[in-house]
Amino acid sequence: MGGTRFDLPEADAFTRTYWDAAAEGRLLIRRCGACGRAHHYPREFCPHCWSEDVTWEPASGRAALYTWSVVHRNDLPPFGERTPYVAAVVDLAEGPRMMTEVVGCGEGELRAGMALELAFREGVPVFRPAGDGQPR
């Protein structure tokens, strides 16, 4: 496989802004100028009203755990060396839901609605329990 990364999508002209910000430790979302709603994953149009009047904005980094699954087997690198890991969907404070991973938390500690904060692993946004003494 010669160094192919399966955990990062290939950036294109549109998503490069998102991935460049992530590499700097910032999470960007898109907000519609027509209906005012935020969305994630980044799209060139609003998935709520179909307007193309959408812009990038920084997310606060706060989220609540919506649902999760503990993955015990994944044969694609680099996931195999990370098992078990928590694949999750979180509700961002700005409104959108985001697929991600929860780190720094044991499986038995996970609770729907628990407060999470943004963290990054190798340029990929992940979340950890809020209030663990780490800077926000």
PyMOL commands that place a pseudoatom at each C-alpha (Angstrom):
pseudoatom trace, name=CA, resn=MET, resi=1, chain=A, elem=C, hetatm=0, pos=[0.000, 0.000, 0.000]
pseudoatom trace, name=CA, resn=GLY, resi=2, chain=A, elem=C, hetatm=0, pos=[3.047, 2.204, 0.163]
pseudoatom trace, name=CA, resn=GLY, resi=3, chain=A, elem=C, hetatm=0, pos=[1.996, 4.946, 2.546]
pseudoatom trace, name=CA, resn=THR, resi=4, chain=A, elem=C, hetatm=0, pos=[-1.589, 5.406, 1.348]
pseudoatom trace, name=CA, resn=ARG, resi=5, chain=A, elem=C, hetatm=0, pos=[-3.663, 6.963, 4.116]
pseudoatom trace, name=CA, resn=PHE, resi=6, chain=A, elem=C, hetatm=0, pos=[-7.211, 5.751, 4.422]
pseudoatom trace, name=CA, resn=ASP, resi=7, chain=A, elem=C, hetatm=0, pos=[-8.118, 8.100, 7.275]
pseudoatom trace, name=CA, resn=LEU, resi=8, chain=A, elem=C, hetatm=0, pos=[-7.814, 11.325, 5.249]
pseudoatom trace, name=CA, resn=PRO, resi=9, chain=A, elem=C, hetatm=0, pos=[-9.842, 12.132, 2.173]
pseudoatom trace, name=CA, resn=GLU, resi=10, chain=A, elem=C, hetatm=0, pos=[-7.999, 13.620, -0.745]
pseudoatom trace, name=CA, resn=ALA, resi=11, chain=A, elem=C, hetatm=0, pos=[-8.349, 17.408, -0.638]
pseudoatom trace, name=CA, resn=ASP, resi=12, chain=A, elem=C, hetatm=0, pos=[-9.639, 19.137, -3.755]
pseudoatom trace, name=CA, resn=ALA, resi=13, chain=A, elem=C, hetatm=0, pos=[-9.855, 22.838, -4.626]
pseudoatom trace, name=CA, resn=PHE, resi=14, chain=A, elem=C, hetatm=0, pos=[-13.017, 23.254, -2.540]
pseudoatom trace, name=CA, resn=THR, resi=15, chain=A, elem=C, hetatm=0, pos=[-12.098, 21.208, 0.560]
pseudoatom trace, name=CA, resn=ARG, resi=16, chain=A, elem=C, hetatm=0, pos=[-8.498, 22.421, 0.749]
pseudoatom trace, name=CA, resn=THR, resi=17, chain=A, elem=C, hetatm=0, pos=[-9.624, 25.365, 2.943]
pseudoatom trace, name=CA, resn=TYR, resi=18, chain=A, elem=C, hetatm=0, pos=[-11.144, 22.911, 5.429]
pseudoatom trace, name=CA, resn=TRP, resi=19, chain=A, elem=C, hetatm=0, pos=[-8.110, 20.602, 5.563]
pseudoatom trace, name=CA, resn=ASP, resi=20, chain=A, elem=C, hetatm=0, pos=[-5.616, 23.480, 5.736]
pseudoatom trace, name=CA, resn=ALA, resi=21, chain=A, elem=C, hetatm=0, pos=[-7.504, 24.884, 8.754]
pseudoatom trace, name=CA, resn=ALA, resi=22, chain=A, elem=C, hetatm=0, pos=[-7.607, 21.433, 10.377]
pseudoatom trace, name=CA, resn=ALA, resi=23, chain=A, elem=C, hetatm=0, pos=[-3.838, 21.119, 9.936]
pseudoatom trace, name=CA, resn=GLU, resi=24, chain=A, elem=C, hetatm=0, pos=[-3.591, 24.380, 11.935]
pseudoatom trace, name=CA, resn=GLY, resi=25, chain=A, elem=C, hetatm=0, pos=[-5.884, 23.063, 14.691]
pseudoatom trace, name=CA, resn=ARG, resi=26, chain=A, elem=C, hetatm=0, pos=[-9.086, 24.819, 13.575]
pseudoatom trace, name=CA, resn=LEU, resi=27, chain=A, elem=C, hetatm=0, pos=[-12.441, 23.270, 12.674]
pseudoatom trace, name=CA, resn=LEU, resi=28, chain=A, elem=C, hetatm=0, pos=[-14.399, 25.078, 9.979]
pseudoatom trace, name=CA, resn=ILE, resi=29, chain=A, elem=C, hetatm=0, pos=[-18.081, 24.684, 9.205]
pseudoatom trace, name=CA, resn=ARG, resi=30, chain=A, elem=C, hetatm=0, pos=[-20.230, 26.260, 6.500]
pseudoatom trace, name=CA, resn=ARG, resi=31, chain=A, elem=C, hetatm=0, pos=[-23.031, 28.760, 7.158]
pseudoatom trace, name=CA, resn=CYS, resi=32, chain=A, elem=C, hetatm=0, pos=[-25.767, 29.774, 4.743]
pseudoatom trace, name=CA, resn=GLY, resi=33, chain=A, elem=C, hetatm=0, pos=[-26.304, 33.489, 4.188]
pseudoatom trace, name=CA, resn=ALA, resi=34, chain=A, elem=C, hetatm=0, pos=[-29.844, 32.859, 2.938]
pseudoatom trace, name=CA, resn=CYS, resi=35, chain=A, elem=C, hetatm=0, pos=[-31.378, 30.732, 5.732]
pseudoatom trace, name=CA, resn=GLY, resi=36, chain=A, elem=C, hetatm=0, pos=[-28.693, 31.246, 8.403]
pseudoatom trace, name=CA, resn=ARG, resi=37, chain=A, elem=C, hetatm=0, pos=[-28.218, 27.527, 9.158]
pseudoatom trace, name=CA, resn=ALA, resi=38, chain=A, elem=C, hetatm=0, pos=[-24.822, 25.914, 9.594]
pseudoatom trace, name=CA, resn=HIS, resi=39, chain=A, elem=C, hetatm=0, pos=[-23.906, 22.576, 8.053]
pseudoatom trace, name=CA, resn=HIS, resi=40, chain=A, elem=C, hetatm=0, pos=[-21.144, 20.016, 8.089]
pseudoatom trace, name=CA, resn=TYR, resi=41, chain=A, elem=C, hetatm=0, pos=[-19.636, 18.216, 6.047]
pseudoatom trace, name=CA, resn=PRO, resi=42, chain=A, elem=C, hetatm=0, pos=[-18.613, 21.143, 3.826]
pseudoatom trace, name=CA, resn=ARG, resi=43, chain=A, elem=C, hetatm=0, pos=[-20.651, 21.586, 0.663]
pseudoatom trace, name=CA, resn=GLU, resi=44, chain=A, elem=C, hetatm=0, pos=[-20.753, 24.319, -1.951]
pseudoatom trace, name=CA, resn=PHE, resi=45, chain=A, elem=C, hetatm=0, pos=[-24.489, 24.801, -1.368]
pseudoatom trace, name=CA, resn=CYS, resi=46, chain=A, elem=C, hetatm=0, pos=[-26.809, 24.788, 1.645]
pseudoatom trace, name=CA, resn=PRO, resi=47, chain=A, elem=C, hetatm=0, pos=[-28.371, 21.345, 2.172]
pseudoatom trace, name=CA, resn=HIS, resi=48, chain=A, elem=C, hetatm=0, pos=[-31.340, 23.021, 3.892]
pseudoatom trace, name=CA, resn=CYS, resi=49, chain=A, elem=C, hetatm=0, pos=[-32.453, 25.624, 1.322]
pseudoatom trace, name=CA, resn=TRP, resi=50, chain=A, elem=C, hetatm=0, pos=[-30.108, 24.877, -1.635]
pseudoatom trace, name=CA, resn=SER, resi=51, chain=A, elem=C, hetatm=0, pos=[-28.658, 28.402, -1.666]
pseudoatom trace, name=CA, resn=GLU, resi=52, chain=A, elem=C, hetatm=0, pos=[-25.103, 28.803, -2.920]
pseudoatom trace, name=CA, resn=ASP, resi=53, chain=A, elem=C, hetatm=0, pos=[-24.620, 31.766, -0.532]
pseudoatom trace, name=CA, resn=VAL, resi=54, chain=A, elem=C, hetatm=0, pos=[-22.494, 29.783, 1.941]
pseudoatom trace, name=CA, resn=THR, resi=55, chain=A, elem=C, hetatm=0, pos=[-19.293, 30.812, 3.699]
pseudoatom trace, name=CA, resn=TRP, resi=56, chain=A, elem=C, hetatm=0, pos=[-16.693, 29.249, 5.978]
pseudoatom trace, name=CA, resn=GLU, resi=57, chain=A, elem=C, hetatm=0, pos=[-16.723, 30.041, 9.695]
pseudoatom trace, name=CA, resn=PRO, resi=58, chain=A, elem=C, hetatm=0, pos=[-14.771, 28.694, 12.660]
pseudoatom trace, name=CA, resn=ALA, resi=59, chain=A, elem=C, hetatm=0, pos=[-16.603, 26.262, 14.919]
pseudoatom trace, name=CA, resn=SER, resi=60, chain=A, elem=C, hetatm=0, pos=[-16.417, 26.758, 18.686]
pseudoatom trace, name=CA, resn=GLY, resi=61, chain=A, elem=C, hetatm=0, pos=[-15.073, 23.248, 19.277]
pseudoatom trace, name=CA, resn=ARG, resi=62, chain=A, elem=C, hetatm=0, pos=[-17.903, 22.387, 21.672]
pseudoatom trace, name=CA, resn=ALA, resi=63, chain=A, elem=C, hetatm=0, pos=[-20.125, 19.381, 21.001]
pseudoatom trace, name=CA, resn=ALA, resi=64, chain=A, elem=C, hetatm=0, pos=[-22.391, 16.818, 22.636]
pseudoatom trace, name=CA, resn=LEU, resi=65, chain=A, elem=C, hetatm=0, pos=[-22.170, 13.091, 21.995]
pseudoatom trace, name=CA, resn=TYR, resi=66, chain=A, elem=C, hetatm=0, pos=[-25.174, 11.949, 19.950]
pseudoatom trace, name=CA, resn=THR, resi=67, chain=A, elem=C, hetatm=0, pos=[-24.338, 8.288, 19.280]
pseudoatom trace, name=CA, resn=TRP, resi=68, chain=A, elem=C, hetatm=0, pos=[-21.309, 6.010, 18.996]
pseudoatom trace, name=CA, resn=SER, resi=69, chain=A, elem=C, hetatm=0, pos=[-20.032, 2.550, 18.228]
pseudoatom trace, name=CA, resn=VAL, resi=70, chain=A, elem=C, hetatm=0, pos=[-16.891, 0.901, 19.519]
pseudoatom trace, name=CA, resn=VAL, resi=71, chain=A, elem=C, hetatm=0, pos=[-14.916, -0.544, 16.607]
pseudoatom trace, name=CA, resn=HIS, resi=72, chain=A, elem=C, hetatm=0, pos=[-12.927, -3.627, 17.548]
pseudoatom trace, name=CA, resn=ARG, resi=73, chain=A, elem=C, hetatm=0, pos=[-11.698, -4.617, 14.094]
pseudoatom trace, name=CA, resn=ASN, resi=74, chain=A, elem=C, hetatm=0, pos=[-10.638, -2.553, 11.093]
pseudoatom trace, name=CA, resn=ASP, resi=75, chain=A, elem=C, hetatm=0, pos=[-8.066, -3.922, 8.680]
pseudoatom trace, name=CA, resn=LEU, resi=76, chain=A, elem=C, hetatm=0, pos=[-7.321, -0.635, 6.903]
pseudoatom trace, name=CA, resn=PRO, resi=77, chain=A, elem=C, hetatm=0, pos=[-4.195, 1.193, 8.046]
pseudoatom trace, name=CA, resn=PRO, resi=78, chain=A, elem=C, hetatm=0, pos=[-3.879, 3.096, 10.329]
pseudoatom trace, name=CA, resn=PHE, resi=79, chain=A, elem=C, hetatm=0, pos=[-7.114, 1.969, 11.998]
pseudoatom trace, name=CA, resn=GLY, resi=80, chain=A, elem=C, hetatm=0, pos=[-5.948, -1.559, 12.825]
pseudoatom trace, name=CA, resn=GLU, resi=81, chain=A, elem=C, hetatm=0, pos=[-3.358, -0.260, 15.280]
pseudoatom trace, name=CA, resn=ARG, resi=82, chain=A, elem=C, hetatm=0, pos=[-5.978, 1.998, 16.939]
pseudoatom trace, name=CA, resn=THR, resi=83, chain=A, elem=C, hetatm=0, pos=[-8.573, -0.639, 17.781]
pseudoatom trace, name=CA, resn=PRO, resi=84, chain=A, elem=C, hetatm=0, pos=[-10.649, -0.509, 19.755]
pseudoatom trace, name=CA, resn=TYR, resi=85, chain=A, elem=C, hetatm=0, pos=[-11.717, 3.052, 18.954]
pseudoatom trace, name=CA, resn=VAL, resi=86, chain=A, elem=C, hetatm=0, pos=[-14.942, 5.014, 19.294]
pseudoatom trace, name=CA, resn=ALA, resi=87, chain=A, elem=C, hetatm=0, pos=[-16.578, 6.025, 16.020]
pseudoatom trace, name=CA, resn=ALA, resi=88, chain=A, elem=C, hetatm=0, pos=[-19.128, 8.692, 16.892]
pseudoatom trace, name=CA, resn=VAL, resi=89, chain=A, elem=C, hetatm=0, pos=[-21.642, 11.251, 15.729]
pseudoatom trace, name=CA, resn=VAL, resi=90, chain=A, elem=C, hetatm=0, pos=[-21.607, 14.508, 17.688]
pseudoatom trace, name=CA, resn=ASP, resi=91, chain=A, elem=C, hetatm=0, pos=[-23.905, 17.523, 17.733]
pseudoatom trace, name=CA, resn=LEU, resi=92, chain=A, elem=C, hetatm=0, pos=[-21.753, 20.598, 17.227]
pseudoatom trace, name=CA, resn=ALA, resi=93, chain=A, elem=C, hetatm=0, pos=[-22.724, 23.630, 19.338]
pseudoatom trace, name=CA, resn=GLU, resi=94, chain=A, elem=C, hetatm=0, pos=[-23.484, 25.449, 16.077]
pseudoatom trace, name=CA, resn=GLY, resi=95, chain=A, elem=C, hetatm=0, pos=[-26.141, 22.859, 15.175]
pseudoatom trace, name=CA, resn=PRO, resi=96, chain=A, elem=C, hetatm=0, pos=[-24.798, 20.395, 12.608]
pseudoatom trace, name=CA, resn=ARG, resi=97, chain=A, elem=C, hetatm=0, pos=[-24.039, 16.760, 13.323]
pseudoatom trace, name=CA, resn=MET, resi=98, chain=A, elem=C, hetatm=0, pos=[-20.554, 15.521, 12.542]
pseudoatom trace, name=CA, resn=MET, resi=99, chain=A, elem=C, hetatm=0, pos=[-19.072, 12.046, 12.180]
pseudoatom trace, name=CA, resn=THR, resi=100, chain=A, elem=C, hetatm=0, pos=[-15.849, 11.823, 14.155]
pseudoatom trace, name=CA, resn=GLU, resi=101, chain=A, elem=C, hetatm=0, pos=[-13.965, 9.824, 16.757]
pseudoatom trace, name=CA, resn=VAL, resi=102, chain=A, elem=C, hetatm=0, pos=[-14.028, 10.221, 20.539]
pseudoatom trace, name=CA, resn=VAL, resi=103, chain=A, elem=C, hetatm=0, pos=[-10.616, 9.885, 22.173]
pseudoatom trace, name=CA, resn=GLY, resi=104, chain=A, elem=C, hetatm=0, pos=[-9.386, 9.950, 25.758]
pseudoatom trace, name=CA, resn=CYS, resi=105, chain=A, elem=C, hetatm=0, pos=[-12.445, 8.241, 27.158]
pseudoatom trace, name=CA, resn=GLY, resi=106, chain=A, elem=C, hetatm=0, pos=[-13.137, 4.667, 28.187]
pseudoatom trace, name=CA, resn=GLU, resi=107, chain=A, elem=C, hetatm=0, pos=[-16.043, 2.860, 26.577]
pseudoatom trace, name=CA, resn=GLY, resi=108, chain=A, elem=C, hetatm=0, pos=[-17.907, 2.687, 29.911]
pseudoatom trace, name=CA, resn=GLU, resi=109, chain=A, elem=C, hetatm=0, pos=[-17.665, 6.463, 30.384]
pseudoatom trace, name=CA, resn=LEU, resi=110, chain=A, elem=C, hetatm=0, pos=[-19.567, 7.326, 27.207]
pseudoatom trace, name=CA, resn=ARG, resi=111, chain=A, elem=C, hetatm=0, pos=[-23.011, 8.848, 27.704]
pseudoatom trace, name=CA, resn=ALA, resi=112, chain=A, elem=C, hetatm=0, pos=[-25.441, 10.315, 25.184]
pseudoatom trace, name=CA, resn=GLY, resi=113, chain=A, elem=C, hetatm=0, pos=[-25.363, 14.084, 25.539]
pseudoatom trace, name=CA, resn=MET, resi=114, chain=A, elem=C, hetatm=0, pos=[-21.988, 14.199, 27.287]
pseudoatom trace, name=CA, resn=ALA, resi=115, chain=A, elem=C, hetatm=0, pos=[-20.030, 17.401, 26.693]
pseudoatom trace, name=CA, resn=LEU, resi=116, chain=A, elem=C, hetatm=0, pos=[-17.105, 17.086, 24.311]
pseudoatom trace, name=CA, resn=GLU, resi=117, chain=A, elem=C, hetatm=0, pos=[-14.393, 19.413, 23.106]
pseudoatom trace, name=CA, resn=LEU, resi=118, chain=A, elem=C, hetatm=0, pos=[-12.403, 19.516, 19.917]
pseudoatom trace, name=CA, resn=ALA, resi=119, chain=A, elem=C, hetatm=0, pos=[-8.979, 17.931, 19.659]
pseudoatom trace, name=CA, resn=PHE, resi=120, chain=A, elem=C, hetatm=0, pos=[-6.860, 17.039, 16.642]
pseudoatom trace, name=CA, resn=ARG, resi=121, chain=A, elem=C, hetatm=0, pos=[-4.878, 13.964, 15.730]
pseudoatom trace, name=CA, resn=GLU, resi=122, chain=A, elem=C, hetatm=0, pos=[-2.534, 14.359, 12.764]
pseudoatom trace, name=CA, resn=GLY, resi=123, chain=A, elem=C, hetatm=0, pos=[-4.692, 17.072, 11.217]
pseudoatom trace, name=CA, resn=VAL, resi=124, chain=A, elem=C, hetatm=0, pos=[-7.970, 15.232, 11.724]
pseudoatom trace, name=CA, resn=PRO, resi=125, chain=A, elem=C, hetatm=0, pos=[-10.640, 16.694, 14.026]
pseudoatom trace, name=CA, resn=VAL, resi=126, chain=A, elem=C, hetatm=0, pos=[-11.604, 14.340, 16.869]
pseudoatom trace, name=CA, resn=PHE, resi=127, chain=A, elem=C, hetatm=0, pos=[-13.345, 15.015, 20.177]
pseudoatom trace, name=CA, resn=ARG, resi=128, chain=A, elem=C, hetatm=0, pos=[-12.550, 14.266, 23.819]
pseudoatom trace, name=CA, resn=PRO, resi=129, chain=A, elem=C, hetatm=0, pos=[-14.518, 14.686, 27.037]
pseudoatom trace, name=CA, resn=ALA, resi=130, chain=A, elem=C, hetatm=0, pos=[-14.799, 18.357, 27.992]
pseudoatom trace, name=CA, resn=GLY, resi=131, chain=A, elem=C, hetatm=0, pos=[-13.282, 19.625, 31.201]
pseudoatom trace, name=CA, resn=ASP, resi=132, chain=A, elem=C, hetatm=0, pos=[-10.405, 17.164, 31.434]
pseudoatom trace, name=CA, resn=GLY, resi=133, chain=A, elem=C, hetatm=0, pos=[-7.982, 19.895, 32.392]
pseudoatom trace, name=CA, resn=GLN, resi=134, chain=A, elem=C, hetatm=0, pos=[-6.784, 20.473, 28.837]
pseudoatom trace, name=CA, resn=PRO, resi=135, chain=A, elem=C, hetatm=0, pos=[-7.021, 23.957, 27.348]
pseudoatom trace, name=CA, resn=ARG, resi=136, chain=A, elem=C, hetatm=0, pos=[-10.047, 24.530, 25.144]
for i in range(1, 136): cmd.bond("trace and resi %d" % i, "trace and resi %d" % (i + 1))
show_as sticks, trace
zoom trace
